[in-house]
Every structure is written in C-alpha cells, then in structure tokens.
Amino acid sequence: MLAALNIFFFAFHTILVLFNTFGWIWKKTRRWNLMTLLATSFSWFVMGAWKGEIGYCLCTDWHMQVRRALGIHDRPISNSWPSPSRVACLRCRPLPHSREPSLRSA
C-alpha cells in the first residue's frame, strides 16, 4: 500500500506541477489552472507562514511521510523533490556508501 502511495504522490505531484505550468494555454482548462495555482499559492504562503517555512508544499509533506514509513529517509532540499535515484521507491534501502553532502568546507 505504501509503495503504491509513493508512486501515486510522485505521479500526482508531477502532473500538478506540469498543469500549473502549462494549464493556462488551453482556454478550457484556464479556470482549473487558476484554482490549482490559488491552492498552490495558499499552500506556499499561508500554510507556509503557519508552518514557519515559506514554500511549504502539502503534497511533498505527505509524500515524505509515506517515504519515511517505507524506510527512505532522504530529506528534500527546501521541501522539493527527493533524490532522483530514489523516485518511486526504486531503491527502498539506502546504499551503505550514500551520505548526505556536507555543507561545511574542508
């Protein structure tokens, strides 16, 4: 069930981003595009201010909860997409040599 949710959130979020970007092009989808843009803006700014993180994405948050339940503990950078090698739970267990990059200079 969790693996299916992981794939669902990846597909849904990708389609939502593409629709937010290109949905205005077709006259029939402009009203839906406006609604999804308003919902996205609400998540980023209103919910983001409430959570203390402007740019907060509810869809990403839910997706990260599913991924953590699957044992995938990669962190999104600024609440963005997970690392490409782990998309759709292609590798559910971290590799022994994989580590978070250090932000400190040597």
C-alpha positions in Angstrom: 0.0 0.0 0.0 2.8 2.5 0.9 4.7 1.7 -2.3 1.6 2.4 -4.3 1.1 5.7 -2.4 4.7 6.6 -3.1 4.2 6.1 -6.8 0.8 8.0 -6.7 2.3 11.0 -5.0 5.2 11.1 -7.4 2.8 11.0 -10.4 0.3 13.3 -8.9 2.8 16.0 -7.9 4.5 15.8 -11.4 1.1 16.2 -13.1 0.2 19.1 -10.8 3.5 20.9 -11.5 3.1 20.5 -15.2 -0.6 21.6 -15.1 0.3 24.6 -13.0 3.0 25.5 -15.6 1.0 24.8 -18.8 -2.7 24.7 -17.9 -3.3 28.3 -18.9 -2.5 27.5 -22.6 -5.9 25.9 -23.3 -8.9 28.0 -22.9 -11.0 25.1 -21.4 -8.5 24.5 -18.6 -7.8 28.1 -17.6 -10.4 28.1 -14.7 -9.0 24.8 -13.3 -5.5 26.2 -13.7 -6.4 29.3 -11.8 -7.8 27.1 -9.0 -4.7 24.9 -8.8 -2.5 28.0 -8.8 -4.5 29.5 -6.0 -4.3 26.3 -4.0 -0.6 26.1 -4.6 -0.1 29.7 -3.5 -2.2 29.1 -0.4 0.0 26.1 0.5 3.2 28.0 -0.2 2.4 31.3 1.5 -0.5 30.8 4.0 0.3 27.3 5.2 4.0 28.0 4.8 3.8 31.0 7.1 1.8 28.9 9.6 4.4 26.1 9.4 7.3 28.6 9.5 8.5 27.6 6.1 7.5 29.7 3.1 7.3 27.5 0.1 5.7 24.6 2.2 4.1 22.0 -0.1 1.4 19.9 1.4 1.8 17.3 -1.3 5.5 17.0 -0.7 4.9 16.8 3.0 2.5 13.8 2.6 4.9 12.2 0.1 7.8 12.5 2.6 5.7 10.9 5.3 5.0 7.9 3.1 8.6 7.7 2.1 9.8 7.7 5.8 7.3 5.0 6.5 8.9 3.0 3.7 12.3 3.5 5.4 13.5 6.1 2.9 15.0 8.9 4.9 16.3 11.3 2.3 15.4 14.9 3.0 14.0 17.2 0.3 16.1 20.3 -0.3 13.8 23.2 0.6 10.8 20.9 0.6 11.4 19.9 -3.0 11.7 16.6 -4.9 13.6 13.6 -3.4 16.8 12.5 -5.0 16.2 11.1 -8.5 17.8 7.7 -7.6 15.0 7.1 -5.1 12.0 8.3 -7.0 9.1 5.9 -6.9 11.0 3.7 -4.4 13.2 2.2 -7.0 15.8 1.7 -4.2 14.0 1.5 -0.9 17.1 0.8 1.2 19.9 3.4 1.3 23.2 2.3 -0.1 25.9 1.8 2.5 28.2 4.4 0.9 25.4 7.1 0.4 25.6 10.0 2.8 24.1 13.5 3.0 26.5 16.0 1.4 28.3 18.1 4.0 27.7 21.9 3.8 30.9 22.6 5.7 34.1 23.3 3.8 37.1 21.2 4.5 
